[in-house]
Amino acid sequence: MPGTELFGAEERKEINDVMQTGILFRYGHDAQRNNHWKAKEFEAEVRKITNAKFAHAMSSGSTAIATALAASGIGAGDEVIVPPFTFIASVEAVLFVGAIPVFAEIDETLCLSALGIEKALTPKTKGVCLVHMCGGNADMDSIMAVIKKRNLILVEDAGQAFASSYKGTYTGLFGKAGSYSFDFFKIATAGEGGVLVTNDEETYKKADVYSDHGHSHIGEKRGMEAHPYLGFNYRISELHAAIGLAQTRRVPSIKQTNQKHKKLMQELLSKNPHISFAKLGDESGDSATFLNILLPDTASAQRAVDEMNAAGVAGFDYWFKNMYHFINQWQHLKDLSTVSKLPAQILERSQDYNKLDLPKTQEVIGRLISFGVKVSWTENSMRDLAAKISDCVNKAMKPVNA
Ligand SMILES: Cc1ncc(COP(=O)(O)O)c(C=O)c1O
């Protein structure tokens, strides 16, 4: 959790600016706000890092991905290809804009693969919600080839991959729109928050309007503006934006430190022949928030997890068993258990979610153990952690009955 590791005077200063004026609302109140526009400055900081033409701060990564889908034109009845390994928000967002998720295979990048997308295409496929997982980036050249060939709408959920880039382009900016999360667990946090990015002005304008009940934000008097579209309240408050701003300023240095720490950990762990690492579309663009180790198979990974728990090794996720990140534990989704009816429940679906066959995904996620990289790690703590991980893996690799 690098962002929260560094919470300090800079964050407090930005919050105090807002507290001094009491203007917690991101729009208007020009005379009272003493020229403090934290949401706007937060957006500018995100644009500076990603080179996005447009950035729009919102209440969460979940509302940002839902808005990215809607503003990109994805809605009722559209089939959208999604990964079975993601935070469930990506799939919920597709469902809640009225569209129908279709699951496709990921690969060792931990993201959808071009092959997986191609195999999941149907005549009704309208778009792909690509998720850049664990701080990394997907194999964009091959994915973009499919997107272009099939004329699909690409929306990127880069909720976990702010500041990650592929061959110079930042995640979130390959398709129509993308989103980042600034919740408590990300490279930078706003407490709660999200940012939508796009290079397309039309998409940006739709997102701006949609995320604030249709307000056009043109004119002086709130309540008297035009409302070109219906929308909802996905606004960020100035307090959250203030924290997001201070944290985002830290990201270039966090990323540099993360990369250094991840490199050393990989060097140390690669001495163990049983350990390999997840791939990245572009290793040099990694935001390096996660150290993703792969073991030879699911059984050995599960034994390694048990060994690490017994040895008191902390700070890792075994996503294969996680309730919110992996499809095996999403029975509510497979059964479409909802509090009220969604379009996906009354429209024809091309996939039975209870009969999905995703062997590559099962294999990769079964083998994956992810450690959160910390900026506060020292060389000694990293050497100690790597030795413990390696030791647990060695124990896990011994024949079970030996
Ligand atoms: C890939 C992904 N998408 C979306 C989200 C949702 O973000 P938030 O918690 O800000 O709503 C997350 C949060 O963990 C995420 O990891």
The ligand as an ORCA input file, in Angstrom:
! r2SCAN-3c Opt
* xyz 0 1
  C      -9.305     -3.562    -11.204
  C     -10.169     -2.751    -10.304
  N     -11.214     -2.104    -10.826
  C     -12.030     -1.345    -10.060
  C     -11.807     -1.231     -8.704
  C     -12.768     -0.457     -7.885
  O     -12.191      0.679     -7.341
  P     -12.832      1.369     -6.051
  O     -12.547      0.536     -4.865
  O     -12.128      2.690     -6.024
  O     -14.276      1.522     -6.328
  C     -10.721     -1.875     -8.109
  C     -10.481     -1.789     -6.666
  O      -9.813     -2.577     -6.062
  C      -9.887     -2.667     -8.934
  O      -8.861     -3.348     -8.423
*
